[in-house]
């Protein structure tokens, strides 16, 4: 009786776990696509503009679909959505893409995977939320893993690794601030509607940034390969993961979704080795293991 009930519960959980795993894997593929685009001589401003330009219609459609039958946004809501879009998607994406010019896709994913620890630290620092010694221990394990992976890459790639790591860490902090402050708006607007609106704001900012910093004729110089890679980035590594992770959270909850998301860094490292010829070292393996272990412990002890 108990085993049959457990089996039925497991069968119901499988679609959510699959959505979470595939969503994390495709989201992690973003770094690989960006690194491939950089090989064609484009910069972060161009790559992020193309990604957001292709994704904008999809996120506008998501915002409209999620907002059907809901109340109209008030000026306060628009202000909050704009600030959250700036922090969570525009600034976080821009810093991330800039950092990827200097570090490997594997190290980038490890730094971004520190996000749960940053959310906990910001909650403790900004709002005085309690954190146990166990949680601080889990965070220490994760940060030790990043330091180990960073040291290994710095010895191979040189001093620019520090700049790239700091840029990606800034991206992780920016997105953590979005998560910390998004709670009230999620309750007011709903997760899907807020995501669609905030991401649409970020898309507009990224497109506007390109035309402020580059002449319009720069569009004509973009290689066709970069356009194709950016389309893949927008569809498979930006919009699709957002939907899959949201649906996974609805089915199995945020904790289980986060656990299944551990496949993300592993996917990035494997693709980086296979497609980008990035080094696969003992330090990277050990650092990855520490980061994943720390985040797993943090989720367990939260």
Residue pairs with C-beta under 8 A, 6 or more apart in sequence:
12 251
13 251
13 252
13 256
15 251
16 247
16 248
16 250
16 251
16 252
16 256
16 257
17 248
17 252
17 256
17 260
19 244
19 245
19 247
19 248
19 251
20 244
20 245
20 248
20 252
20 256
20 257
20 260
20 261
21 260
21 261
21 263
22 244
23 240
23 241
23 242
23 243
23 244
23 245
23 248
23 261
24 241
24 245
24 260
24 261
24 262
24 263
24 264
24 267
25 263
25 264
25 267
26 236
26 237
26 240
26 241
26 244
27 237
27 238
27 241
27 245
27 264
28 109
28 264
28 265
28 267
28 268
28 271
29 236
29 237
29 267
29 268
29 271
30 233
30 237
30 238
31 100
31 105
31 108
31 109
31 268
31 272
32 105
32 268
32 271
32 272
32 275
32 276
33 229
33 230
33 232
33 233
33 237
34 47
34 97
34 100
34 233
35 100
35 105
35 272
35 276
36 229
36 275
36 276
37 47
37 225
37 226
37 229
37 230
37 233
38 47
38 100
38 101
40 223
40 225
40 226
41 223
42 222
42 223
42 226
43 101
44 94
44 97
44 98
44 100
44 101
45 209
45 210
45 213
45 214
46 210
46 214
46 218
46 222
46 226
47 97
47 226
47 230
48 93
48 94
48 97
48 206
48 209
49 206
49 207
49 209
49 210
50 222
50 226
50 227
50 230
50 233
50 234
51 93
51 206
51 230
51 233
51 234
51 238
52 93
52 202
52 203
52 206
52 207
52 234
53 203
53 206
53 207
53 230
53 234
54 230
54 231
54 233
54 234
54 235
55 199
55 203
55 234
55 235
55 238
55 239
56 200
56 203
56 204
56 207
58 234
58 235
58 239
59 195
59 196
59 199
59 200
59 203
59 239
60 196
60 200
61 196
62 192
62 195
62 196
62 199
62 239
62 242
62 243
63 193
63 196
63 197
63 200
64 196
65 192
65 196
66 190
66 192
66 193
66 196
67 189
67 193
67 196
70 189
70 190
70 193
73 81
73 189
73 197
77 185
77 188
77 189
80 184
80 185
81 185
81 189
81 194
81 197
81 198
81 201
82 201
83 181
84 178
84 181
84 182
84 185
84 194
84 198
84 201
85 197
85 198
85 199
85 200
85 201
85 202
85 205
86 201
86 202
86 205
87 174
87 175
87 177
87 178
87 181
88 174
88 175
88 177
88 178
88 179
88 182
88 198
88 202
89 178
89 198
89 199
89 201
89 202
89 203
90 201
90 202
90 205
90 206
91 171
91 174
92 171
92 172
92 174
92 175
92 178
93 171
93 202
93 206
94 171
94 206
94 209
95 167
95 168
95 170
95 171
95 174
96 108
96 112
96 167
96 168
96 171
98 167
99 108
99 163
99 164
99 165
99 166
99 167
99 168
99 170
99 171
100 108
100 164
100 168
101 164
102 157
102 160
102 161
102 163
102 164
102 165
102 167
103 153
103 157
103 161
103 164
103 165
103 168
104 153
104 157
104 272
104 276
104 278
104 279
105 268
105 269
105 271
105 272
105 276
105 278
106 149
106 265
106 268
106 269
106 272
106 273
106 278
106 284
106 288
107 146
107 149
107 150
107 153
107 161
107 164
107 165
107 168
107 284
108 164
108 168
108 268
109 264
109 265
109 268
109 269
110 145
110 146
110 149
110 265
110 287
110 288
110 291
111 146
111 165
111 168
111 169
111 172
112 168
112 171
112 172
112 175
113 142
113 264
113 265
113 291
113 292
113 295
114 142
114 143
114 146
114 169
114 172
114 291
114 295
115 172
115 175
115 176
115 179
116 258
116 295
116 298
116 299
117 138
117 139
117 142
117 143
117 294
117 295
117 298
118 172
118 173
118 176
119 176
119 179
119 180
120 129
120 131
120 135
120 139
120 298
120 302
121 131
121 139
122 173
122 176
122 177
122 180
123 129
123 131
123 180
124 130
124 131
126 180
132 301
134 297
134 301
135 298
135 301
135 302
137 297
138 294
138 295
138 297
138 298
138 301
139 294
139 298
140 294
141 290
141 293
141 294
141 297
142 290
142 291
142 293
142 294
142 295
142 298
143 294
144 290
144 294
145 286
145 287
145 288
145 289
145 290
145 291
145 292
145 293
145 294
146 165
146 287
146 291
147 287
148 283
148 286
148 287
148 290
149 283
149 284
149 286
149 287
149 288
149 291
150 161
150 162
150 165
150 287
151 283
152 281
152 282
152 283
152 284
152 287
153 161
153 279
153 283
153 284
154 161
154 162
156 279
156 281
178 198
182 194
182 198
185 194
186 194
189 197
191 246
191 249
192 246
195 242
195 246
199 242
210 218
245 257
245 261
248 256
248 257
248 260
249 257
252 260
255 299
255 302
258 295
258 299
259 296
259 299
262 292
262 295
262 296
265 288
265 291
265 292
266 288
269 278
269 280
269 284
269 288
272 278
273 279
273 280
